[in-house]
Amino acid sequence: MKKIAVLGGGGTGHAVAADLTLSGHEICLFEVPRLKESIEPILERGGIEIKGMVNQGHAKIARVTTNIEEALGDAEIIMVAMPAMRHEAIAKLCAPYIKDGQAIMIAPGNAGGLVFANVFRDKGVKNDVTICELERNYYPCRLTGPAEVMVARSGGDRYMSAFPARDSERAVEALKGVYDVVPAKNVLEVTLNSPNLLGHVPGSILNTGAIEKSGGDFYLFKGYVTPSVRRCVEAVFKEKVAIFDALGYTVRSTPEGAKRAQSSKAFQNLIGPTSMKHRYITEDAAVGQALMNSLGEMLNIPTPVTNAFVILASVINETDYMKEGKTVENLRISGLTAEQLNNYLAEGQM
């Protein structure tokens, strides 16, 4: 039994807290005070109802709080289950209360390991902590009602990297008994292998009209990933492969793999995107695709299709995702050669 702080009151936070509670771990679920309405039903109902391809039933969560000091106090593992654009804010919130020996896991990673490390460096955090991130989300899931969550499938192989990657074996040991994880080369290989990077933005942008007319009742994987959409996904994939070849990374997420997953009934029943402000666009354009585009620029590898989707997403949402997203500049890894970048990700020092 591990003491685990789960940070995030959305669908993923609900799923992680419920599944791990039913696996016998002691969970403290945290959300910031301004979003406390997302966790209040858990207190009212005495727990979370979870169904799908994991532990099923009523999970009575040990603690539910909006106090970050309470959440982190005795936690052995801190699991971040928040959208990527909240990583910096939650890292700043955690910094004063981090203790030696704690492990921080971020999923989907989305370069969150680099964000946490940068924030902790800025805040002067000297504690001996292990920071790692998962390649995928903990589970594909959706809230189906107050304090109710459905998981579309189990986690499967969970590839992970610590930052720096030399700490990955420490992360494997820290997570033993919670999740079985497989070390990857580094956090960028993990981030760029997220299946979300390939399909979410092209599928959403090319269905903008249908999404906006749906009134929030839209299911991308119920027939909207058409042959034309798939051709665009394939084009993004080819640009990703060129970057992987330059960096010596292993490709694990492919259009064919995504196609097989999306053909399942469970995926087809996942609602979304419900608007163009949905995280399929705001997160995956600002993180995966903006990062890939900026890496291409840094390494002199053309990424015109990826760039086009980032531009369109920026225009649609009136947000400059190349300025505000997780680019090499904002992650403080700009101006490096492929060798220098990989050395930094492995050792944590320029």
Secondary structure, 3 states (H helix, E strand, C coil): CCEEEEECCCHHHHHHHHHHHHCCCEEEEECCHHHHHHCHHHHHHCCEEEEECCCCEEECCCEEECCHHHHHCCCCEEEECCCHHHHHHHHHHHHHHCCCCCEEEECCCCCHHHHHHHHHHHCCCCCCCEEEEECCCCCCEEEEECCEEEECCCCCCEEEEECCHHHHHHHHHHCCCCCCEEECCCHHHHHHCCCHHHHHHHHHHCCHHHHHHCCCCCECCCCCCCHHHHHHHHHHHHHHHHHHHHHCCCCCCCHHHHHHHHCCHHHHCCCECCCCCCHHHHHHHHHHHHHHHHHHHHHCCCCHHHHHHHHHHHHHHCCCHHHHCCCCCCCCCCCCCHHHHHHHHHHCCC
